[in-house]
Structures are given as structure tokens and as C-alpha cells.
């Protein structure tokens, strides 16, 4: 009986670790934005972060994968915001600050 309980507990913990590894966030882009050299149209996106990879998807229409660095800020962000690097007339996504958390997604350009 102890083995079954231990196995069930171990399986539950493993499933929880797998679920915890990937996170998703909703982001609104208000202008054409460049991520990893590819342009995203303005609109709502779901950003799934798993390890060092972010996948942007928009209602199944557009999907873009980009390397990302996840950082933790000192304080929580009050709302989700997108920070850009503007050069040559293009808005390149530099970081996304996730509202209600201390999470900052940093993109290399």
C-alpha cells in the first residue's frame, strides 16, 4: 500500500512540475511589431513561454517562435506592457512586462 501511495504522490509531483514549466500570457500589440526578425500585425496574442523559448500565437492565424530570457523584477508590474527598441522606423519588441507579476520577458534583437 505504501508503494502505491508513494507512486501516486510522485506522479502528481512530476505532472505539477511539467505543468509549471510552461506559462502563458496575453499581450496586445498596438502597432506592427518585430520579434526575432519577423513582423507581427497589431492585435491580441497569446505568448507561451517554455524554458528559453516564447511562442506568439494569434487565434491560430499567426505563430512566431523567438528566444527569450525570463527575468524577475523587484516589484510586481501593475499592468502588462510592451517595451520597444525603435530604429529604422520599426518597432522591435525588447521586453514584455507581465501585469500582476514580477515577470519580465526579454528578447534579443
trRosetta pair geometry for C-beta under 8 A, 3 or more apart (Angstrom, degrees):
i j d omega theta_ij theta_ji phi_ij phi_ji
1 4 5.9 -53 -154 33 36 110
1 5 6.5 33 152 -15 67 107
2 5 5.8 -58 -150 40 33 111
2 6 6.1 34 154 -20 68 109
3 6 5.7 -56 -145 39 29 112
3 7 6.2 31 155 -21 65 107
4 7 5.7 -53 -145 36 29 112
4 8 6.3 28 155 -18 64 107
5 8 5.8 -55 -147 37 29 110
5 9 6.3 29 154 -17 64 108
6 9 5.7 -56 -148 38 29 111
6 10 6.2 29 155 -19 65 109
7 10 5.7 -56 -145 39 29 111
7 11 6.2 29 156 -19 64 107
8 11 5.8 -53 -145 37 29 112
8 12 6.4 31 155 -20 63 106
9 12 5.7 -55 -149 35 30 112
9 13 6.4 28 155 -16 64 106
10 13 5.8 -56 -148 38 30 110
10 14 6.3 31 154 -19 65 107
11 14 5.7 -54 -145 37 30 111
11 15 6.3 30 156 -18 64 106
12 15 5.9 -55 -147 36 29 110
12 16 6.4 31 153 -19 63 108
13 16 5.6 -55 -148 37 32 114
13 17 6.4 33 154 -21 65 103
14 17 5.7 -52 -149 33 32 111
14 18 6.5 31 153 -18 64 105
15 18 5.7 -54 -150 36 33 111
15 19 6.3 32 153 -18 66 107
16 19 5.7 -55 -144 38 31 111
16 20 6.1 31 156 -22 65 110
17 20 5.7 -56 -144 36 29 112
17 21 6.7 45 153 -40 61 97
18 21 5.8 -42 -157 8 32 118
19 22 7.6 -80 -169 45 32 83
21 50 6.1 46 134 -143 93 83
21 51 7.1 -2 178 -49 103 74
22 48 5.9 6 -178 -178 110 99
22 49 6.8 165 -154 83 59 47
22 50 4.1 -18 -102 -89 92 97
23 48 7.4 170 88 -152 36 54
23 49 5.2 -10 60 57 85 98
23 50 7.9 168 21 -72 54 55
23 103 7.9 -111 106 -130 157 167
24 46 5.7 -2 -173 -179 116 99
24 47 6.6 155 -155 80 61 46
24 48 4.6 -24 -98 -98 90 71
24 49 7.4 174 -87 15 37 70
25 46 7.5 152 77 -160 37 54
25 47 4.9 -20 62 61 89 100
25 49 7.3 22 3 -8 105 109
25 80 7.0 156 175 -118 116 138
25 96 7.2 149 103 132 147 136
25 98 5.2 -93 -125 -118 146 117
25 103 7.9 -152 -71 97 144 138
25 105 7.7 -152 35 -23 150 139
26 44 6.6 -14 -169 -168 99 98
26 45 7.3 155 -155 83 52 46
26 46 5.9 -31 -99 -102 66 63
26 47 7.6 171 -92 16 15 80
26 80 7.4 -167 85 5 67 173
27 44 7.6 149 82 -156 42 51
27 45 5.0 -22 66 66 90 96
27 46 7.9 150 21 -103 77 16
27 47 5.4 30 1 -14 122 121
27 56 7.8 -63 55 -125 125 101
27 80 6.2 -136 -109 156 70 137
27 82 6.5 90 -169 -66 117 114
27 96 5.9 -49 -107 -142 141 140
28 43 7.3 -103 -145 143 67 23
28 44 5.5 -29 -100 -98 76 63
28 45 7.5 164 -92 19 27 75
28 80 7.8 113 20 97 81 121
29 32 7.8 53 145 -122 123 13
29 33 4.7 -109 -154 2 134 134
29 40 5.9 89 40 108 170 118
29 41 7.7 136 87 108 126 35
29 42 5.3 -140 106 -129 85 51
29 43 6.3 3 54 44 90 44
29 45 6.4 33 -8 -4 105 120
29 82 6.6 32 -105 -16 70 171
29 93 7.9 -69 -109 -77 118 121
30 42 5.7 10 -176 -139 18 115
31 42 5.7 -7 -96 -80 11 111
31 91 5.7 80 94 19 118 153
32 39 5.5 1 -180 -171 105 113
32 40 7.0 164 -157 80 56 49
32 41 6.2 -31 -106 -120 78 40
32 42 6.3 -69 -58 -38 47 79
32 90 7.8 -71 109 -143 103 76
32 91 6.8 137 90 40 61 106
33 39 7.1 146 78 -153 33 62
33 40 5.0 -19 66 58 86 100
33 42 7.7 102 -8 -84 92 57
33 82 7.3 -44 -119 161 155 149
33 84 7.2 -118 -129 -104 101 115
33 91 5.1 -60 -112 99 66 105
33 92 7.4 120 -170 -121 71 18
33 93 5.2 55 171 -47 120 99
34 37 6.8 0 -178 -125 106 12
34 38 6.9 156 -151 76 68 27
34 39 5.3 -38 -93 -93 71 65
34 40 7.5 175 -90 13 21 76
34 90 5.2 29 -14 162 135 121
34 91 6.6 156 13 84 83 49
34 92 4.6 -40 72 -102 106 68
34 93 6.9 -161 77 3 48 76
34 109 7.9 72 108 -130 110 105
35 38 6.2 -31 69 64 67 79
35 40 6.0 21 12 -15 110 119
35 56 6.5 96 67 -11 159 146
35 64 5.9 106 81 130 118 142
35 66 5.0 -88 155 -54 102 157
35 92 7.6 140 -79 -158 40 64
35 93 4.9 -5 -86 35 90 124
35 107 6.2 -74 -143 -159 86 162
36 64 6.8 167 50 168 120 109
36 65 7.3 -48 57 98 169 47
36 66 3.6 -154 -35 -112 131 102
36 67 7.0 124 -99 21 119 69
36 107 7.1 -102 -50 -167 75 120
38 64 5.4 -165 86 -132 136 126
39 90 7.8 -101 -98 -148 106 118
40 43 7.9 -121 158 43 96 91
40 45 6.9 -8 -176 -69 144 145
40 56 6.2 -50 -99 128 144 154
40 58 7.7 139 -161 -30 106 135
40 62 6.5 135 -134 136 81 147
40 64 6.2 -100 -76 1 106 152
41 58 7.8 -110 59 48 95 174
41 62 6.9 170 24 -35 98 162
43 58 5.6 66 104 -145 128 138
44 58 6.5 134 85 -134 59 90
44 59 7.6 68 79 -30 101 100
45 56 4.8 -14 -174 -163 136 95
45 57 6.6 136 -158 64 79 32
45 58 5.1 -53 -101 -76 72 88
45 62 8.0 -60 -108 81 104 108
46 56 7.5 145 74 -155 45 46
46 57 5.3 -23 60 63 94 88
46 58 7.5 169 15 -82 73 39
47 54 5.5 -6 -172 -171 101 108
47 55 7.1 157 -154 75 50 44
47 56 5.5 -17 -99 -96 79 67
47 96 7.0 94 43 68 172 170
47 105 7.2 -111 142 -2 146 177
48 54 7.1 154 77 -156 44 54
48 55 4.8 -12 57 56 96 99
48 57 7.4 13 0 7 105 110
49 53 7.3 161 -151 86 51 47
49 54 5.0 -18 -98 -100 77 80
49 68 6.2 -83 -127 78 105 145
49 70 6.3 105 169 -75 145 123
49 105 6.5 -134 -87 -108 141 125
50 53 5.6 -19 67 65 78 96
50 55 7.7 6 14 -1 102 106
52 67 5.8 1 148 -154 95 82
52 68 6.3 -178 -173 62 52 57
52 69 6.9 3 -137 -89 92 51
52 70 7.9 -130 -105 -3 55 90
53 65 6.2 -11 -171 -167 106 99
53 66 7.4 148 -156 78 60 35
53 67 6.4 -48 -100 -108 57 46
53 68 6.6 103 -147 23 8 92
54 65 7.3 157 83 -154 48 50
54 66 5.2 -22 63 66 95 86
54 67 7.6 56 17 150 84 7
54 68 4.0 60 -20 -21 113 141
54 105 6.3 79 -81 -168 147 136
54 107 7.5 -75 34 -88 142 103
55 63 6.6 -7 -177 -167 98 90
55 64 7.2 163 -156 81 52 43
55 65 5.1 -17 -102 -100 78 75
55 66 8.0 163 -85 21 34 66
56 62 7.3 -19 117 116 97 96
56 63 6.9 163 86 -150 60 39
56 64 4.5 -3 53 55 106 95
56 65 7.9 -156 21 -70 71 29
56 66 7.3 25 -9 7 104 110
57 60 7.0 23 176 -74 109 30
57 62 6.9 172 -146 87 43 56
57 63 4.8 3 -103 -104 85 80
57 64 7.9 -175 -70 23 48 61
58 61 5.0 -45 93 54 93 99
58 62 4.5 17 37 46 112 95
58 63 7.9 -149 20 -65 68 49
66 107 6.0 4 143 -132 135 116
67 107 7.5 127 86 -139 62 69
67 108 6.4 -7 86 27 111 111
68 105 5.2 -19 -170 -169 129 96
68 106 6.7 134 -166 66 70 46
68 107 5.8 -38 -108 -87 77 71
69 105 7.6 141 70 -163 46 48
69 106 4.4 -29 65 66 98 103
69 107 7.9 -175 21 -73 78 26
69 108 7.6 76 -10 -38 109 91
70 103 6.5 -32 -162 -154 96 96
70 104 7.5 140 -161 75 48 51
70 105 6.1 -22 -103 -104 66 65
70 106 7.7 -174 -80 20 18 81
71 103 7.6 130 75 -158 48 48
71 104 4.5 -27 69 68 97 103
71 105 7.9 -179 24 -82 76 19
71 106 5.8 39 -4 -13 117 119
72 102 5.0 38 -163 122 77 113
72 103 6.7 -33 -103 -95 61 48
72 104 7.3 180 -87 19 12 89
73 76 7.7 147 79 -88 114 18
73 77 6.9 82 42 -45 153 92
73 97 7.4 27 -31 -137 146 104
73 102 4.6 -146 53 -168 78 79
73 103 7.6 -79 6 -3 92 7
73 104 5.4 92 -43 -27 101 118
74 102 7.3 -160 62 -145 11 120
75 102 6.8 -179 108 -110 16 96
76 100 6.5 -20 -176 -170 120 20
76 101 6.1 -138 -137 151 88 5
76 102 5.4 -74 -91 -64 54 71
77 80 7.1 87 116 -90 130 36
77 81 7.0 -133 -178 17 134 98
77 97 4.4 157 -103 155 162 109
77 98 6.3 132 49 76 132 38
77 99 5.3 -98 106 -103 99 42
77 100 7.2 -36 74 9 73 29
77 101 6.7 -7 34 63 92 53
77 102 7.3 143 -9 -107 79 31
77 103 7.9 -82 13 54 118 56
77 104 7.8 119 -38 -76 134 82
78 99 6.3 -24 115 -139 30 92
78 100 7.9 45 -156 -58 23 49
79 99 4.1 -15 -155 -103 25 130
80 96 7.0 0 -169 180 93 93
80 97 6.6 174 -147 90 45 62
80 98 5.6 -8 -108 -137 92 39
80 99 3.9 -82 -38 -10 64 102
81 96 7.4 175 88 -154 41 53
81 97 4.9 4 54 51 86 106
81 99 7.5 98 -15 -59 69 92
82 93 6.0 -61 -169 -129 110 97
82 95 7.7 173 -155 91 48 46
82 96 5.4 -19 -105 -105 70 77
82 97 7.9 -156 -74 21 26 72
83 93 7.7 94 75 -161 50 58
83 94 4.9 -62 107 65 92 105
83 95 4.7 8 49 56 114 85
83 96 7.5 -158 20 -76 75 30
83 97 7.1 61 -18 -16 106 100
84 91 4.5 -37 -151 -165 145 91
84 92 6.2 125 -162 63 79 44
84 93 6.3 -53 -104 -100 69 37
84 94 5.9 135 -145 0 15 97
85 91 7.9 136 64 -161 41 47
85 92 4.7 -30 62 69 90 105
85 94 4.6 102 -27 -64 94 117
85 109 5.9 -103 54 -19 143 162
86 89 7.9 12 -175 -118 88 10
86 90 7.3 179 -144 82 58 39
86 91 5.7 -20 -98 -103 84 63
86 92 7.4 180 -82 22 32 77
87 90 6.9 -21 72 53 56 81
87 92 7.1 -15 31 5 90 121
92 107 8.0 -143 159 100 87 122
92 109 4.9 61 156 -117 145 135
93 96 6.9 0 -176 -50 118 91
93 107 5.4 47 106 40 91 148
94 106 7.3 -21 156 -147 63 68
94 107 6.3 -155 -157 57 20 89
94 109 6.9 -45 -100 -33 71 122
95 104 5.6 0 -176 -180 125 96
95 105 6.1 157 -158 81 67 53
95 106 4.8 -19 -101 -102 101 60
95 107 6.6 -171 -80 14 45 77
96 104 7.3 164 80 -158 47 51
96 105 4.4 0 52 52 95 109
96 107 7.9 54 -8 -18 88 108
97 103 7.7 149 -156 93 47 57
97 104 5.4 -16 -104 -109 70 81
97 105 8.0 -152 -69 24 28 71
98 101 4.7 -6 100 53 108 117
98 103 4.3 0 37 75 127 105
98 104 7.3 -147 9 -80 82 33
98 105 7.1 75 -36 -13 103 99
